[in-house]
Amino acid sequence: GRVTGVVVNGRTVDAELVVAATGRTGHITGDVRAPAEGGDSGFSYVARMYRARAGAVVPVSPVPFAAEHAGYITIAFPQDAGTVCALIVRPSADRELADLRHEQVFQRATAAIPNLARWTDPDRFQPITPVMAGAGLANSYRSHLDEQGGVPLAGLLFVGDAVSTTNPAAGRGVTLGLLQAQ
């Protein structure tokens, strides 16, 4: 009836409190917690990583460069070592924008979108990954409690995506994680 530790690589580690940060697919106590509520966010995305060529300057910014357009959102994430991620988020149901997963279509589109063009200009930046497509971005909440509203296992606390997941728009996951840590 109470968690008293964990087993890691065959070794028991005793603990008064176990924090489960196992992510949205973690299976720890899956059989005693209430099922998750929520579902697909309705968004999909395509992204590609670039590295600055010699002489190109990548501004340091604590926030990404985002722009909202009619029917899609674009975000440039400057990162370390002169790298940047160019991202286009679209409604999953938009089949026309699904073609952005093709390299030539993605490159033409980013060249035409002002807040991505500066980060994907082949004279300044070199692609270092293929175009990466993602979907199935879920918004969900899974309570710490069992289906009757009781604590299923004392001494076990869930945090992060083990409790709730959001699509990554507006940094909601970071906000939730910081609030949970506090």
C-alpha positions as CSV (number, residue, x, y, z in Angstrom):
1,G,0.0,0.0,0.0
2,R,3.0,2.3,0.1
3,V,6.0,2.9,-2.2
4,T,9.2,2.5,-0.3
5,G,11.8,2.8,-3.1
6,V,12.6,1.6,-6.6
7,V,14.7,-1.1,-8.2
8,V,17.4,0.3,-10.6
9,N,19.5,-2.1,-12.6
10,G,18.6,-4.9,-10.2
11,R,19.6,-2.9,-7.1
12,T,17.0,-1.7,-4.6
13,V,17.1,2.0,-3.7
14,D,15.1,2.8,-0.5
15,A,13.2,6.1,-0.5
16,E,10.5,7.8,1.5
17,L,9.3,9.5,-1.7
18,V,9.6,8.3,-5.3
19,V,9.1,11.0,-8.0
20,A,7.9,9.5,-11.3
21,A,9.0,11.6,-14.2
22,T,8.5,8.8,-16.7
23,G,6.9,10.8,-19.5
24,R,3.6,10.3,-21.2
25,T,4.3,6.7,-22.1
26,G,5.6,5.6,-18.7
27,H,3.9,2.5,-17.4
28,I,4.6,2.8,-13.7
29,T,1.4,2.1,-11.8
30,G,-0.6,2.3,-15.0
31,D,-3.0,-0.3,-13.6
32,V,-3.8,1.7,-10.4
33,R,-4.2,5.3,-11.7
34,A,-7.3,6.6,-13.5
35,P,-7.0,6.7,-17.3
36,A,-5.8,9.8,-19.1
37,E,-8.3,12.4,-20.3
38,G,-7.7,14.4,-23.5
39,G,-6.7,13.7,-27.0
40,D,-4.9,14.8,-30.1
41,S,-4.3,18.6,-30.4
42,G,-5.1,18.7,-34.1
43,F,-1.7,20.1,-35.0
44,S,1.2,18.6,-36.9
45,Y,4.6,20.1,-37.7
46,V,7.7,19.9,-39.9
47,A,11.1,21.0,-38.8
48,R,14.7,21.1,-40.0
49,M,17.9,21.9,-38.2
50,Y,20.5,24.3,-39.8
51,R,24.0,25.3,-38.9
52,A,25.4,28.8,-39.5
53,R,28.1,28.9,-42.2
54,A,31.4,30.7,-41.5
55,G,30.7,34.4,-40.9
56,A,26.9,34.1,-40.4
57,V,25.8,35.5,-37.1
58,V,23.1,33.7,-35.0
59,P,21.6,36.2,-32.5
60,V,21.4,34.9,-28.9
61,S,17.8,35.0,-27.8
62,P,16.0,33.6,-24.7
63,V,12.8,33.3,-26.8
64,P,12.2,31.8,-30.2
65,F,11.2,34.0,-33.2
66,A,7.6,33.1,-33.9
67,A,5.0,34.4,-36.4
68,E,1.3,33.6,-36.9
69,H,0.1,33.3,-40.4
70,A,-3.3,32.5,-42.0
71,G,-3.6,28.8,-41.3
72,Y,-0.1,28.0,-39.9
73,I,2.5,29.2,-37.4
74,T,6.3,29.5,-37.9
75,I,9.0,29.4,-35.3
76,A,12.8,29.7,-35.5
77,F,14.6,28.4,-32.4
78,P,18.2,29.7,-32.3
79,Q,20.3,27.1,-30.3
80,D,23.9,26.6,-29.3
81,A,26.9,26.2,-31.6
82,G,25.4,28.3,-34.4
83,T,22.5,26.0,-34.9
84,V,18.8,26.9,-35.4
85,C,15.6,24.9,-35.8
86,A,13.1,26.1,-38.4
87,L,9.6,24.9,-37.6
88,I,6.2,25.1,-39.3
89,V,3.1,24.1,-37.4
90,R,-0.1,23.3,-39.3
91,P,-3.5,21.9,-38.7
92,S,-3.3,18.1,-39.1
93,A,-6.3,18.2,-41.4
94,D,-4.6,20.5,-43.9
95,R,-3.5,18.0,-46.5
96,E,-2.0,20.6,-48.8
97,L,0.5,21.8,-46.1
98,A,1.3,18.1,-45.4
99,D,3.6,18.3,-48.5
100,L,6.0,20.5,-46.4
101,R,7.5,17.2,-45.3
102,H,9.2,17.0,-48.7
103,E,12.6,18.7,-48.7
104,Q,12.2,20.8,-51.9
105,V,8.7,22.0,-50.8
106,F,10.0,22.8,-47.3
107,Q,13.0,24.8,-48.7
108,R,10.8,26.8,-51.1
109,A,8.3,27.5,-48.3
110,T,10.9,28.7,-45.8
111,A,12.5,30.9,-48.3
112,A,9.2,32.6,-48.9
113,I,8.3,33.1,-45.1
114,P,10.1,36.2,-43.7
115,N,10.8,34.9,-40.2
116,L,12.2,31.6,-41.5
117,A,14.0,32.9,-44.7
118,R,16.8,34.5,-42.7
119,W,17.5,31.2,-40.9
120,T,17.3,28.9,-43.9
121,D,19.1,31.0,-46.5
122,P,21.6,28.6,-48.1
123,D,24.2,31.3,-48.3
124,R,24.1,31.7,-44.5
125,F,22.9,28.4,-43.2
126,Q,23.5,24.8,-44.1
127,P,20.9,22.1,-43.4
128,I,22.2,19.4,-41.0
129,T,19.1,17.2,-40.8
130,P,16.4,16.0,-43.2
131,V,13.0,17.6,-42.9
132,M,11.4,15.9,-39.9
133,A,7.6,15.6,-39.7
134,G,5.7,15.1,-36.5
135,A,2.1,14.5,-35.5
136,G,0.0,13.1,-32.8
137,L,0.7,16.0,-30.4
138,A,-1.5,15.2,-27.5
139,N,-3.1,17.3,-24.8
140,S,-3.8,15.1,-21.9
141,Y,-4.1,14.9,-18.1
142,R,-3.7,11.9,-15.9
143,S,-4.5,12.3,-12.3
144,H,-2.3,11.1,-9.4
145,L,-5.5,9.4,-8.1
146,D,-7.3,6.2,-8.8
147,E,-10.8,6.1,-10.4
148,Q,-12.5,6.5,-7.0
149,G,-10.5,9.7,-6.3
150,G,-8.2,8.0,-3.7
151,V,-4.4,7.9,-3.5
152,P,-3.4,4.6,-5.1
153,L,0.1,4.4,-3.7
154,A,1.3,6.7,-0.9
155,G,4.9,7.8,-1.4
156,L,4.7,8.1,-5.2
157,L,4.4,11.5,-6.9
158,F,4.0,12.0,-10.6
159,V,5.4,15.1,-12.4
160,G,5.9,16.4,-16.0
161,D,4.5,14.4,-18.9
162,A,3.6,11.6,-16.5
163,V,0.7,13.9,-15.4
164,S,0.0,16.2,-18.3
165,T,1.1,16.7,-21.9
166,T,0.4,19.6,-24.1
167,N,1.3,20.4,-27.7
168,P,4.4,22.5,-27.6
169,A,2.8,25.8,-28.7
170,A,3.6,28.7,-26.5
171,G,5.9,26.7,-24.2
172,R,3.0,25.3,-22.1
173,G,4.9,22.2,-21.3
174,V,7.8,24.2,-19.8
175,T,5.4,26.3,-17.8
176,L,3.6,23.2,-16.4
177,G,6.9,21.6,-15.6
178,L,8.2,24.6,-13.7
179,L,4.9,24.9,-11.7
180,Q,5.1,21.2,-10.8
181,A,8.7,21.5,-9.7
182,Q,7.8,24.4,-7.5
